[in-house]
């Protein structure tokens, strides 16, 4: 029970289930009697002493029914009822007028204001409770219905939200898997095929991609579609010409305008594709596919093609959300195709660069071969007993020899740096003694360094320091650093080469320090960059291409080591430090057998070389050593000489004219049964790892790069001299 101005209520219904009943009367005794009559209902009884008080209560609560006295001062029951009905919240709240007057005029007026009943005084409590209970029960049922309706609405919203979330999650999973699939391949054709395969059947029953070529013409087209039995088929050959003319025109228009054409706009709905259009087989039937999207594929600000999607039914593909997914898919496809094209362009440029460098090396090495051969001929002639050679001739010969070696080194550095940068250099790892490598390499350079007026000091550990590395490349590292110190140190300077194990016993530290021109901070920051040079003066007295140290860094890192440089400034010298990890495995110590230096037997040697000077100089040099030599300048003529003369050794160039290169010559020679045991050596200007691999596969026993170190060739001939049956 609630007294006027109070929200208290008697016990009965649980507080959460009670409903509100409003009693409006200006006489306190009547309020109390009405309240007492309704107390047994167990609901919240709210009392109002005036119409204004009632309106205030209505703003605060919802009421199941209102008991309203007609005769009240200031604002009677009819005025109060009229104002109540104007309030949207109370438009349908039942009003029971309580009055002592029961004439027809008052009754009509009350019903016109929305009253549901009249109760005449004096009030019969049972009748009052019965009538109020009806409206209370009705209010409670209405509330229950509203709660159920709200619950159903909330459930529907929750289900819709869950469905939307699940659909969004499916779309995100699809896009994630599609992105991964699109980037799985590096070729354009494979990427396009993968995009179409991913699109069907999640996005559509048919997917096609038409690409623009370099002349901005459409022609290449790839498609995938779902067959009636659920399989996925694809086609590419001449597909563009088989597409309906209307579809080809729409694709061109979408590309030219860089604007997507979607089914919801209405102008794609009339375009259909048949199975015969796709396959070219007119005997194939089946329902037509409806094109619902044509989207231009754009990347980096330019259009590269278009994506076409079609479905068996437009009903499932015209939703706005589906179009957004399609547009997102097309954007990702554009990026994937563009990346594949970029990769192919890089590969093509890389292939052209490799081809150019191979040709450059070949063309630069070929002229050096006869020059080095001529120097060897002059050296051998000077060693003939009874021959006198003036000092000037000796100096000229040594000068030519040094310049040929310098030119050869520049060519090798240029090609090696390129191979390291492209990751195409391979190390021939073996367990080797770093102490011996440093010692032997320094001895190779000692005469040159000391002839320049430099003091060369070597500090080595007593024990061997074993590493897993490429012996030749390690010698190249040490040699390049010594060469750099020699080049940038003036006469009277010092060069120190020190090799020591680190205190942890896991690595070795090679230090090469000179007292030369030193480096400033700018030079130190770029000293290992390719083509970086400390000597930038116009006279360029130091020479070089700026590749030696870049090559050192690349080779050291390929061995898992590190190299650094320091200098206290210009004129204060430079120090390079190379750290390499030691091989911790225990291997039984082995003494190297002394290399045989005896002269081998005379052999029949065939030279196949198109460079006349190179062939003739090699012939003179080999004849001087006592070998019997014949020369051929083409592959076919070389085969003819070999078949007739049966040489024991063949020195063959690779880049031969006449349609038969050195590889073909080698394969043909290996098929000649009477030439079993033939020693086949490739003498070529092509020196890449791939060239060496191809030479081995063709049947060559050795691969030597021009200009050939004649001492190496002579040792090879000596070691195989048992093949010569003289």
C-alpha positions as semicolon CSV with decimal commas, in nm:
position;residue;x (nm);y (nm);z (nm)
1;X;0,000;0,000;0,000
2;X;0,132;0,344;-0,093
3;X;0,016;0,649;0,104
4;X;0,013;0,979;-0,074
5;X;0,362;1,077;-0,170
6;X;0,499;0,734;-0,083
7;X;0,620;0,439;-0,297
8;X;0,577;0,177;-0,027
9;X;0,352;-0,125;-0,101
10;X;0,201;-0,406;0,106
11;X;0,316;-0,764;0,087
12;X;0,151;-0,992;-0,170
13;X;0,301;-1,036;-0,512
14;X;0,680;-1,038;-0,525
15;X;0,799;-0,680;-0,573
16;X;0,936;-0,759;-0,914
17;X;0,597;-0,889;-1,035
18;X;0,360;-0,625;-0,884
19;X;0,188;-0,382;-1,113
20;X;0,089;-0,021;-1,038
21;X;-0,267;0,099;-0,975
22;X;-0,328;0,475;-0,955
23;X;-0,610;0,620;-0,734
24;X;-0,686;0,990;-0,786
25;X;-0,915;1,173;-0,540
26;X;-0,901;1,504;-0,355
27;X;-1,061;1,360;-0,037
28;X;-0,818;1,173;0,189
29;X;-1,086;0,952;0,344
30;X;-1,197;0,829;0,002
31;X;-0,831;0,760;-0,092
32;X;-0,793;0,550;0,219
33;X;-1,114;0,356;0,161
34;X;-1,026;0,279;-0,201
35;X;-0,676;0,181;-0,101
36;X;-0,812;-0,049;0,169
37;X;-1,054;-0,211;-0,074
38;X;-0,771;-0,294;-0,320
39;X;-0,506;-0,390;-0,065
40;X;-0,586;-0,760;-0,093
41;X;-0,484;-0,759;-0,459
42;X;-0,122;-0,732;-0,347
43;X;-0,029;-0,474;-0,612
44;X;0,141;-0,136;-0,585
45;X;-0,128;0,118;-0,496
46;X;-0,024;0,472;-0,584
47;X;-0,230;0,763;-0,442
48;X;-0,271;1,108;-0,599
49;X;-0,459;1,393;-0,431
50;X;-0,521;1,597;-0,748
51;X;-0,516;1,588;-1,123
52;X;-0,175;1,756;-1,133
53;X;-0,038;1,507;-0,881
54;X;-0,177;1,225;-1,098
55;X;-0,005;1,361;-1,411
56;X;0,325;1,376;-1,224
57;X;0,285;1,013;-1,113
58;X;0,207;0,907;-1,470
59;X;0,540;1,051;-1,580
60;X;0,715;0,830;-1,326
61;X;0,536;0,494;-1,364
62;X;0,332;0,274;-1,594
63;X;-0,011;0,186;-1,453
64;X;-0,240;-0,110;-1,513
65;X;-0,552;0,099;-1,437
66;X;-0,644;0,446;-1,310
67;X;-0,931;0,509;-1,063
68;X;-1,021;0,873;-1,124
69;X;-1,265;1,086;-0,923
70;X;-1,479;1,310;-1,138
71;X;-1,545;1,597;-0,897
72;X;-1,212;1,755;-0,796
73;X;-1,123;2,123;-0,753
74;X;-0,893;2,307;-0,996
75;X;-0,885;2,016;-1,245
76;X;-1,179;1,775;-1,248
77;X;-1,164;1,413;-1,356
78;X;-1,267;1,484;-1,718
79;X;-0,992;1,745;-1,767
80;X;-0,742;1,512;-1,606
81;X;-0,850;1,224;-1,833
82;X;-0,817;1,447;-2,139
83;X;-0,460;1,540;-2,043
84;X;-0,377;1,179;-1,966
85;X;-0,488;1,072;-2,314
86;X;-0,260;1,335;-2,468
87;X;0,041;1,166;-2,315
88;X;0,177;0,901;-2,554
89;X;0,276;0,676;-2,267
90;X;-0,082;0,668;-2,130
91;X;-0,284;0,662;-2,448
92;X;-0,426;0,317;-2,379
93;X;-0,414;0,306;-1,999
94;X;-0,764;0,202;-1,870
95;X;-0,949;0,479;-1,676
96;X;-1,237;0,397;-1,437
97;X;-1,432;0,702;-1,326
98;X;-1,548;0,703;-0,960
99;X;-1,845;0,938;-0,907
100;X;-2,166;0,989;-0,717
101;X;-2,341;1,115;-1,032
102;X;-2,461;0,856;-1,281
103;X;-2,654;1,065;-1,534
104;X;-2,623;0,988;-1,901
105;X;-2,450;1,315;-1,989
106;X;-2,157;1,253;-1,752
107;X;-2,137;0,894;-1,861
108;X;-2,122;0,989;-2,230
109;X;-1,858;1,251;-2,161
110;X;-1,647;1,002;-1,968
111;X;-1,660;0,737;-2,234
112;X;-1,573;0,996;-2,497
113;X;-1,251;1,065;-2,305
114;X;-1,153;0,699;-2,313
115;X;-1,304;0,570;-1,989
116;X;-1,353;0,197;-1,973
117;X;-1,602;0,192;-1,685
118;X;-1,798;0,391;-1,427
119;X;-1,824;0,303;-1,058
120;X;-2,088;0,483;-0,854
121;X;-2,052;0,570;-0,493
122;X;-2,100;0,419;-0,249
123;X;-1,848;0,160;-0,374
124;X;-1,895;-0,212;-0,333
125;X;-1,539;-0,343;-0,255
126;X;-1,588;-0,683;-0,420
127;X;-1,709;-0,525;-0,745
128;X;-1,422;-0,276;-0,736
129;X;-1,163;-0,547;-0,678
130;X;-1,309;-0,763;-0,954
131;X;-1,302;-0,485;-1,210
132;X;-0,953;-0,371;-1,112
133;X;-0,827;-0,732;-1,112
134;X;-0,943;-0,772;-1,472
135;X;-0,733;-0,478;-1,586
136;X;-0,440;-0,584;-1,366
137;X;-0,443;-0,930;-1,521
138;X;-0,479;-0,778;-1,865
139;X;-0,183;-0,545;-1,799
140;X;0,025;-0,832;-1,669
141;X;-0,056;-1,046;-1,974
142;X;0,020;-0,754;-2,202
143;X;0,355;-0,708;-2,030
144;X;0,427;-1,077;-2,067
145;X;0,338;-1,065;-2,436
146;X;0,562;-0,761;-2,479
147;X;0,844;-0,934;-2,296
148;X;0,807;-1,240;-2,513
149;X;0,791;-1,023;-2,824
150;X;1,099;-0,834;-2,712
151;X;1,274;-1,162;-2,637
152;X;1,186;-1,287;-2,984
153;X;1,308;-0,963;-3,137
154;X;1,630;-0,983;-2,936
155;X;1,671;-1,347;-3,035
156;X;1,615;-1,260;-3,399
157;X;1,865;-0,976;-3,371
158;X;2,115;-1,204;-3,200
159;X;2,069;-1,471;-3,465
160;X;2,104;-1,212;-3,739
161;X;2,415;-1,071;-3,574
162;X;2,556;-1,422;-3,530
163;X;2,479;-1,505;-3,893
164;X;2,639;-1,178;-4,005
165;X;2,944;-1,247;-3,789
166;X;2,971;-1,601;-3,922
167;X;2,932;-1,476;-4,278
168;X;3,190;-1,204;-4,214
169;X;3,421;-1,465;-4,062
170;X;3,373;-1,691;-4,364
171;X;3,450;-1,401;-4,592
172;X;3,761;-1,307;-4,394
173;X;3,879;-1,670;-4,394
174;X;3,814;-1,686;-4,766
175;X;4,009;-1,367;-4,831
176;X;4,292;-1,487;-4,609
177;X;4,314;-1,822;-4,786
178;X;4,274;-1,651;-5,123
179;X;4,561;-1,411;-5,050
180;X;4,784;-1,702;-4,949
181;X;4,691;-1,893;-5,264
182;X;4,743;-1,591;-5,489
183;X;5,099;-1,543;-5,361
184;X;5,186;-1,913;-5,381
185;X;5,318;-1,887;-5,737
186;X;5,571;-1,655;-5,897
187;X;5,465;-1,679;-6,261
188;X;5,180;-1,472;-6,403
189;X;5,003;-1,765;-6,570
190;X;5,011;-1,977;-6,253
191;X;4,890;-1,683;-6,043
192;X;4,594;-1,616;-6,273
193;X;4,497;-1,983;-6,275
194;X;4,514;-1,989;-5,894
195;X;4,295;-1,677;-5,864
196;X;4,025;-1,833;-6,082
197;X;4,049;-2,162;-5,895
198;X;3,999;-1,982;-5,562
199;X;3,704;-1,776;-5,689
200;X;3,506;-2,085;-5,793
201;X;3,269;-2,177;-5,636
202;X;3,287;-1,946;-5,330
203;X;3,232;-1,626;-5,528
204;X;3,083;-1,755;-5,850
205;X;3,031;-2,058;-6,072
206;X;3,254;-1,906;-6,342
207;X;3,561;-1,683;-6,311
208;X;3,773;-1,542;-6,592
209;X;4,065;-1,299;-6,605
210;X;4,153;-1,109;-6,921
211;X;4,488;-0,929;-6,921
212;X;4,627;-0,641;-7,123
213;X;4,958;-0,703;-7,299
214;X;5,244;-0,456;-7,338
215;X;5,061;-0,295;-7,632
216;X;4,753;-0,248;-7,410
217;X;4,563;-0,507;-7,611
218;X;4,339;-0,778;-7,467
219;X;4,415;-1,132;-7,568
220;X;4,536;-1,354;-7,286
221;X;4,238;-1,495;-7,099
222;X;4,216;-1,769;-6,839
223;X;3,899;-1,913;-6,685
224;X;3,777;-2,169;-6,434
225;X;3,424;-2,293;-6,378
226;X;3,226;-2,549;-6,183
227;X;3,099;-2,836;-6,396
228;X;2,747;-2,979;-6,342
229;X;2,895;-3,271;-6,147
230;X;3,083;-3,038;-5,912
231;X;3,431;-3,064;-6,062
232;X;3,651;-2,763;-6,137
233;X;3,765;-2,716;-6,496
234;X;3,983;-2,451;-6,654
235;X;4,080;-2,333;-6,999
236;X;4,307;-2,076;-7,159
237;X;4,363;-2,155;-7,526
238;X;4,182;-1,904;-7,752
239;X;3,924;-1,839;-7,478
240;X;3,910;-1,465;-7,546
241;X;3,789;-1,515;-7,903
242;X;3,523;-1,764;-7,789
243;X;3,363;-1,524;-7,541
244;X;3,039;-1,359;-7,662
245;X;3,096;-1,030;-7,844
246;X;2,871;-0,849;-7,595
247;X;3,086;-0,972;-7,305
248;X;3,412;-0,877;-7,479
249;X;3,273;-0,529;-7,540
250;X;3,168;-0,491;-7,176
251;X;3,512;-0,602;-7,058
252;X;3,683;-0,346;-7,282
253;X;3,444;-0,074;-7,162
254;X;3,508;-0,158;-6,796
255;X;3,885;-0,145;-6,857
256;X;3,874;0,176;-7,060
257;X;3,661;0,352;-6,798
258;X;3,834;0,186;-6,500
259;X;3,487;0,130;-6,355
260;X;3,334;-0,190;-6,219
261;X;3,016;-0,316;-6,385
262;X;2,805;-0,494;-6,125
263;X;2,476;-0,681;-6,161
264;X;2,289;-0,453;-5,926
265;X;2,325;-0,175;-6,185
266;X;2,120;-0,382;-6,427
267;X;2,338;-0,368;-6,735
268;X;2,524;-0,696;-6,680
269;X;2,213;-0,907;-6,622
270;X;2,150;-0,965;-6,991
271;X;2,498;-1,114;-7,059
272;X;2,518;-1,491;-7,043
273;X;2,786;-1,751;-7,117
274;X;2,728;-2,105;-7,229
275;X;2,946;-2,410;-7,177
276;X;3,010;-2,412;-7,551
277;X;3,150;-2,056;-7,526
278;X;3,392;-2,170;-7,258
279;X;3,509;-2,500;-7,402
280;X;3,459;-2,446;-7,773
281;X;3,266;-2,773;-7,786
282;X;2,929;-2,695;-7,942
283;X;2,796;-3,036;-7,838
284;X;2,794;-2,944;-7,471
285;X;2,460;-2,835;-7,329
286;X;2,369;-2,701;-6,989
287;X;2,210;-2,391;-6,841
288;X;2,364;-2,053;-6,927
289;X;2,576;-1,867;-6,674
290;X;2,470;-1,511;-6,589
291;X;2,749;-1,252;-6,570
292;X;2,700;-1,049;-6,254
293;X;3,034;-0,866;-6,221
294;X;3,303;-0,722;-6,447
295;X;3,573;-0,556;-6,242
296;X;3,883;-0,379;-6,376
297;X;4,208;-0,500;-6,221
298;X;4,429;-0,205;-6,130
299;X;4,769;-0,184;-5,966
300;X;5,012;0,104;-5,914
301;X;4,775;0,348;-6,082
302;X;4,720;0,156;-6,407
303;X;4,467;-0,098;-6,530
304;X;4,615;-0,438;-6,616
305;X;4,302;-0,636;-6,703
306;X;3,958;-0,738;-6,581
307;X;3,792;-1,004;-6,365
308;X;3,464;-1,154;-6,491
309;X;3,232;-1,350;-6,260
310;X;2,918;-1,541;-6,357
311;X;2,671;-1,760;-6,171
312;X;2,397;-2,010;-6,242
313;X;2,158;-1,779;-6,054
314;X;2,169;-1,408;-5,991
315;X;1,957;-1,438;-5,679
316;X;2,247;-1,545;-5,459
317;X;2,502;-1,302;-5,595
318;X;2,335;-0,961;-5,601
319;X;2,361;-0,878;-5,231
320;X;2,555;-0,564;-5,149
321;X;2,780;-0,757;-4,909
322;X;2,867;-1,005;-5,181
323;X;2,966;-0,725;-5,417
324;X;3,189;-0,573;-5,149
325;X;3,357;-0,911;-5,109
326;X;3,400;-0,940;-5,485
327;X;3,557;-0,594;-5,503
328;X;3,797;-0,678;-5,219
329;X;3,889;-1,002;-5,395
330;X;3,953;-0,816;-5,721
331;X;4,183;-0,568;-5,545
332;X;4,387;-0,852;-5,397
333;X;4,397;-1,031;-5,732
334;X;4,527;-0,713;-5,897
335;X;4,815;-0,690;-5,651
336;X;4,900;-1,060;-5,687
337;X;4,908;-1,043;-6,068
338;X;5,112;-0,724;-6,063
339;X;5,361;-0,878;-5,817
340;X;5,394;-1,186;-6,038
341;X;5,459;-0,966;-6,340
342;X;5,715;-0,763;-6,147
343;X;5,890;-1,082;-6,040
344;X;5,896;-1,208;-6,398
345;X;6,035;-0,873;-6,513
346;X;6,305;-0,890;-6,247
347;X;6,385;-1,248;-6,350
348;X;6,402;-1,144;-6,713
349;X;6,625;-0,846;-6,634
350;X;6,839;-1,072;-6,417
351;X;6,863;-1,325;-6,699
352;X;6,964;-1,053;-6,944
353;X;7,217;-0,918;-6,698
354;X;7,366;-1,265;-6,646
355;X;7,380;-1,315;-7,021
356;X;7,545;-0,976;-7,066
357;X;7,802;-1,044;-6,795
358;X;7,874;-1,388;-6,939
359;X;7,926;-1,237;-7,283
360;X;8,130;-0,953;-7,131
361;X;8,354;-1,199;-6,950
362;X;8,388;-1,410;-7,263
363;X;8,471;-1,115;-7,488
364;X;8,718;-0,964;-7,240
365;X;8,891;-1,292;-7,157
366;X;8,935;-1,411;-7,513
367;X;9,190;-1,140;-7,611
368;X;9,381;-1,201;-7,287
369;X;9,435;-1,570;-7,364
370;X;9,677;-1,527;-7,657
371;X;9,854;-1,245;-7,470
372;X;9,919;-1,468;-7,168
373;X;10,017;-1,756;-7,397
374;X;10,262;-1,526;-7,578
375;X;10,414;-1,424;-7,244
376;X;10,461;-1,791;-7,155
377;X;10,621;-1,853;-7,494
378;X;10,865;-1,569;-7,433
379;X;10,942;-1,704;-7,085
380;X;11,001;-2,057;-7,213
381;X;11,218;-1,927;-7,499
382;X;11,433;-1,733;-7,254
383;X;11,495;-2,054;-7,059
384;X;11,638;-2,243;-7,358
385;X;12,010;-2,305;-7,301
386;X;12,228;-2,071;-7,501
387;X;11,957;-1,807;-7,535
388;X;12,035;-1,455;-7,413
389;X;11,764;-1,202;-7,338
390;X;11,834;-0,837;-7,270
391;X;11,703;-0,672;-6,954
392;X;11,459;-0,453;-7,144
393;X;11,289;-0,755;-7,300
394;X;11,257;-0,923;-6,962
395;X;11,106;-0,610;-6,810
396;X;10,864;-0,576;-7,102
397;X;10,756;-0,938;-7,065
398;X;10,704;-0,899;-6,690
399;X;10,513;-0,576;-6,749
400;X;10,275;-0,749;-6,990
401;X;10,236;-1,037;-6,746
402;X;10,145;-0,805;-6,459
403;X;9,891;-0,613;-6,666
404;X;9,729;-0,933;-6,794
405;X;9,701;-1,058;-6,434
406;X;9,554;-0,722;-6,330
407;X;9,300;-0,728;-6,612
408;X;9,206;-1,086;-6,531
409;X;9,157;-0,993;-6,168
410;X;8,926;-0,705;-6,259
411;X;8,712;-0,930;-6,480
412;X;8,692;-1,200;-6,214
413;X;8,598;-0,947;-5,943
414;X;8,328;-0,793;-6,161
415;X;8,166;-1,128;-6,234
416;X;8,207;-1,262;-5,879
417;X;8,044;-0,956;-5,721
418;X;7,749;-0,993;-5,958
419;X;7,711;-1,361;-5,870
420;X;7,724;-1,290;-5,496
421;X;7,465;-1,012;-5,526
422;X;7,225;-1,245;-5,709
423;X;7,294;-1,539;-5,476
424;X;7,431;-1,755;-5,757
425;X;7,777;-1,825;-5,621
426;X;7,832;-2,164;-5,460
427;X;8,106;-2,252;-5,214
428;X;8,293;-2,581;-5,248
429;X;8,328;-2,640;-4,876
430;X;8,592;-2,868;-4,731
431;X;8,799;-2,886;-4,416
432;X;9,100;-2,665;-4,482
433;X;9,386;-2,512;-4,284
434;X;9,337;-2,135;-4,261
435;X;9,695;-2,092;-4,135
436;X;9,834;-2,253;-4,450
437;X;9,597;-2,060;-4,678
438;X;9,708;-1,726;-4,531
439;X;10,076;-1,826;-4,551
440;X;10,057;-1,950;-4,911
441;X;9,855;-1,651;-5,029
442;X;10,095;-1,405;-4,870
443;X;10,391;-1,577;-5,033
444;X;10,216;-1,541;-5,369
445;X;10,198;-1,165;-5,312
446;X;10,529;-1,115;-5,132
447;X;10,741;-1,039;-5,437
448;X;10,492;-0,785;-5,575
449;X;10,452;-0,610;-5,238
450;X;10,824;-0,597;-5,161
451;X;10,911;-0,480;-5,513
452;X;10,694;-0,174;-5,436
453;X;10,922;-0,088;-5,145
454;X;10,687;-0,209;-4,870
455;X;10,779;-0,407;-4,561
456;X;10,558;-0,715;-4,535
457;X;10,525;-0,882;-4,193
458;X;10,349;-1,211;-4,126
459;X;10,241;-1,335;-3,782
460;X;10,091;-1,684;-3,773
461;X;10,003;-1,925;-3,491
462;X;10,216;-2,235;-3,442
463;X;9,916;-2,464;-3,484
464;X;9,681;-2,518;-3,776
465;X;9,347;-2,337;-3,762
466;X;9,089;-2,555;-3,937
467;X;8,774;-2,415;-4,096
468;X;8,498;-2,545;-4,318
469;X;8,533;-2,333;-4,628
470;X;8,613;-2,298;-4,995
471;X;8,991;-2,303;-5,019
472;X;8,998;-2,099;-5,341
473;X;8,755;-1,836;-5,211
474;X;8,945;-1,805;-4,883
475;X;9,264;-1,739;-5,079
476;X;9,068;-1,480;-5,274
477;X;8,962;-1,306;-4,950
478;X;9,317;-1,289;-4,816
479;X;9,457;-1,192;-5,156
480;X;9,210;-0,908;-5,207
481;X;9,288;-0,762;-4,864
482;X;9,664;-0,782;-4,922
483;X;9,617;-0,634;-5,269
484;X;9,412;-0,348;-5,118
485;X;9,680;-0,276;-4,855
486;X;9,949;-0,282;-5,123
487;X;9,754;-0,051;-5,354
488;X;9,690;0,218;-5,091
489;X;10,028;0,215;-4,917
490;X;10,313;0,423;-5,061
491;X;10,675;0,318;-5,087
492;X;10,844;0,277;-4,750
493;X;10,518;0,177;-4,579
494;X;10,436;-0,137;-4,385
495;X;10,181;-0,414;-4,424
496;X;10,110;-0,650;-4,134
497;X;9,922;-0,977;-4,177
498;X;9,830;-1,146;-3,849
499;X;9,624;-1,461;-3,786
500;X;9,539;-1,564;-3,429
501;X;9,278;-1,786;-3,262
502;X;9,023;-1,602;-3,047
503;X;9,037;-1,657;-2,670
504;X;8,713;-1,857;-2,678
505;X;8,870;-2,111;-2,913
506;X;8,566;-2,102;-3,141
507;X;8,685;-1,855;-3,403
508;X;8,994;-1,709;-3,567
509;X;9,074;-1,342;-3,631
510;X;9,262;-1,237;-3,943
511;X;9,401;-0,883;-3,926
512;X;9,558;-0,696;-4,217
513;X;9,691;-0,353;-4,121
514;X;9,875;-0,106;-4,339
515;X;10,037;0,233;-4,287
516;X;9,882;0,374;-4,604
517;X;9,659;0,666;-4,691
518;X;9,385;0,573;-4,439
519;X;9,017;0,655;-4,466
520;X;8,786;0,933;-4,360
521;X;8,446;0,869;-4,201
522;X;8,258;0,893;-4,533
523;X;8,483;0,635;-4,698
524;X;8,460;0,399;-4,399
525;X;8,079;0,397;-4,422
526;X;8,079;0,278;-4,785
527;X;8,408;0,091;-4,821
528;X;8,234;-0,247;-4,872
529;X;7,987;-0,116;-5,132
530;X;8,039;-0,229;-5,489
531;X;8,217;0,031;-5,705
532;X;8,307;0,236;-5,398
533;X;8,660;0,378;-5,425
534;X;8,885;0,561;-5,184
535;X;9,077;0,719;-5,472
536;X;8,837;0,959;-5,644
537;X;9,103;1,191;-5,786
538;X;9,114;1,263;-6,158
539;X;9,453;1,097;-6,203
540;X;9,327;0,778;-6,032
541;X;9,679;0,664;-5,956
542;X;9,549;0,381;-5,736
543;X;9,334;0,225;-6,012
544;X;9,070;-0,047;-5,971
545;X;8,693;-0,074;-6,003
546;X;8,606;-0,068;-5,634
547;X;8,495;-0,430;-5,631
548;X;8,763;-0,610;-5,428
549;X;8,633;-0,523;-5,082
550;X;8,270;-0,579;-5,179
551;X;8,379;-0,924;-5,291
552;X;8,562;-0,979;-4,961
553;X;8,251;-0,893;-4,760
554;X;8,028;-1,115;-4,971
555;X;8,261;-1,416;-4,952
556;X;8,324;-1,377;-4,579
557;X;7,950;-1,366;-4,508
558;X;7,892;-1,671;-4,728
559;X;8,138;-1,849;-4,498
560;X;7,933;-1,740;-4,195
561;X;8,195;-1,487;-4,083
562;X;8,215;-1,111;-4,043
563;X;8,451;-0,841;-4,168
564;X;8,501;-0,487;-4,040
565;X;8,736;-0,196;-4,106
566;X;8,880;0,085;-3,895
567;X;9,105;0,383;-3,957
568;X;9,216;0,673;-3,740
569;X;9,183;0,907;-4,036
570;X;9,355;1,015;-4,354
571;X;9,726;0,935;-4,356
572;X;9,691;0,708;-4,049
573;X;9,660;0,369;-4,220
574;X;9,377;0,116;-4,227
575;X;9,302;-0,211;-4,049
576;X;9,072;-0,488;-4,175
577;X;8,957;-0,766;-3,941
578;X;8,799;-1,089;-4,057
579;X;8,641;-1,327;-3,807
580;X;8,577;-1,688;-3,912
581;X;8,441;-1,977;-3,709
582;X;8,673;-2,272;-3,658
583;X;8,580;-2,631;-3,738
584;X;8,556;-2,807;-3,402
585;X;8,543;-3,160;-3,545
586;X;8,843;-3,381;-3,472
587;X;9,012;-3,518;-3,782
588;X;9,329;-3,722;-3,789
589;X;9,625;-3,513;-3,896
590;X;9,737;-3,587;-4,247
591;X;10,055;-3,482;-4,417
592;X;10,005;-3,361;-4,770
593;X;10,194;-3,563;-5,021
594;X;10,449;-3,359;-5,216
595;X;10,323;-3,255;-5,558
596;X;10,497;-3,426;-5,843
597;X;10,691;-3,184;-6,057
598;X;10,830;-3,424;-6,310
599;X;10,759;-3,349;-6,670
600;X;10,484;-3,564;-6,818
601;X;10,502;-3,767;-7,135
602;X;10,443;-3,608;-7,473
603;X;10,074;-3,619;-7,577
604;X;9,874;-3,574;-7,893
605;X;9,673;-3,259;-7,821
606;X;9,391;-3,119;-8,037
607;X;9,301;-2,750;-7,994
608;X;8,950;-2,650;-8,110
609;X;8,941;-2,269;-8,095
610;X;8,791;-2,009;-8,330
611;X;9,019;-1,727;-8,206
612;X;9,316;-1,758;-8,440
613;X;9,565;-1,582;-8,213
614;X;9,451;-1,782;-7,914
615;X;9,474;-2,112;-8,101
616;X;9,814;-2,037;-8,253
617;X;9,970;-1,909;-7,930
618;X;9,848;-2,218;-7,741
619;X;9,982;-2,442;-8,020
620;X;10,327;-2,281;-8,005
621;X;10,334;-2,306;-7,626
622;X;10,236;-2,676;-7,617
623;X;10,478;-2,764;-7,897
624;X;10,754;-2,591;-7,703
625;X;10,683;-2,837;-7,420
626;X;10,722;-3,129;-7,659
627;X;10,359;-3,213;-7,731
628;X;10,224;-3,296;-8,074
629;X;9,953;-3,041;-8,150
630;X;9,687;-2,991;-8,416
631;X;9,437;-2,704;-8,445
632;X;9,076;-2,680;-8,569
633;X;8,868;-2,361;-8,572
634;X;8,511;-2,503;-8,578
635;X;8,323;-2,782;-8,410
636;X;8,269;-2,997;-8,721
637;X;8,633;-2,962;-8,833
638;X;8,747;-3,049;-8,482
639;X;8,536;-3,366;-8,485
640;X;8,681;-3,459;-8,822
641;X;9,039;-3,415;-8,696
642;X;8,964;-3,608;-8,378
643;X;8,807;-3,898;-8,570
644;X;9,103;-3,921;-8,807
645;X;9,392;-3,843;-8,568
646;X;9,268;-3,987;-8,233
647;X;9,412;-3,725;-7,996
648;X;9,473;-3,806;-7,632
649;X;9,384;-3,456;-7,508
650;X;9,134;-3,206;-7,652
651;X;9,136;-2,839;-7,550
652;X;8,802;-2,706;-7,670
653;X;8,649;-2,359;-7,665
654;X;8,277;-2,334;-7,581
655;X;8,163;-2,043;-7,798
656;X;8,240;-2,194;-8,137
657;X;8,083;-2,075;-8,466
658;X;7,914;-2,289;-8,729
659;X;7,613;-2,408;-8,529
660;X;7,809;-2,653;-8,313
661;X;7,929;-2,516;-7,980
662;X;8,177;-2,672;-7,741
663;X;7,909;-2,861;-7,548
664;X;7,791;-3,032;-7,868
665;X;8,153;-3,115;-7,956
666;X;8,206;-3,275;-7,615
667;X;7,890;-3,486;-7,643
668;X;7,990;-3,601;-7,992
669;X;8,344;-3,690;-7,881
670;X;8,211;-3,894;-7,588
671;X;8,006;-4,101;-7,833
672;X;8,320;-4,202;-8,026
673;X;8,418;-4,542;-7,884
674;X;8,774;-4,525;-8,023
675;X;8,832;-4,210;-7,815
676;X;8,777;-4,381;-7,478
677;X;9,012;-4,236;-7,217
678;X;9,024;-3,900;-7,392
679;X;9,108;-3,606;-7,162
680;X;8,860;-3,332;-7,254
681;X;8,931;-2,981;-7,121
682;X;8,708;-2,676;-7,176
683;X;8,911;-2,358;-7,234
684;X;8,655;-2,079;-7,241
685;X;8,574;-1,723;-7,153
686;X;8,250;-1,841;-6,988
687;X;8,333;-1,890;-6,621
688;X;8,002;-1,895;-6,431
689;X;7,905;-2,181;-6,203
690;X;7,630;-2,267;-6,449
691;X;7,886;-2,279;-6,731
692;X;8,100;-2,521;-6,529
693;X;7,797;-2,736;-6,455
694;X;7,698;-2,750;-6,821
695;X;8,054;-2,838;-6,919
696;X;8,058;-3,130;-6,677
697;X;7,719;-3,252;-6,799
698;X;7,840;-3,235;-7,162
699;X;8,135;-3,460;-7,082
700;X;8,429;-3,228;-7,011
701;X;8,680;-3,350;-6,752
702;X;8,806;-3,002;-6,666
703;X;8,680;-2,646;-6,704
704;X;8,943;-2,370;-6,727
705;X;8,858;-2,004;-6,768
706;X;9,056;-1,785;-7,005
707;X;9,318;-1,657;-6,982
708;X;9,437;-1,997;-6,858
709;X;9,706;-2,013;-6,592
710;X;9,957;-2,217;-6,791
711;X;10,111;-2,366;-6,477
712;X;9,770;-2,511;-6,386
713;X;9,726;-2,648;-6,739
714;X;10,073;-2,799;-6,732
715;X;10,008;-2,971;-6,398
716;X;9,679;-3,107;-6,536
717;X;9,851;-3,248;-6,842
718;X;10,124;-3,399;-6,624
719;X;9,877;-3,564;-6,387
720;X;9,695;-3,721;-6,682
721;X;10,009;-3,813;-6,874
722;X;9,941;-4,181;-6,819
723;X;9,668;-4,144;-7,082
724;X;9,921;-4,060;-7,349
725;X;10,041;-4,375;-7,523
726;X;10,356;-4,266;-7,701
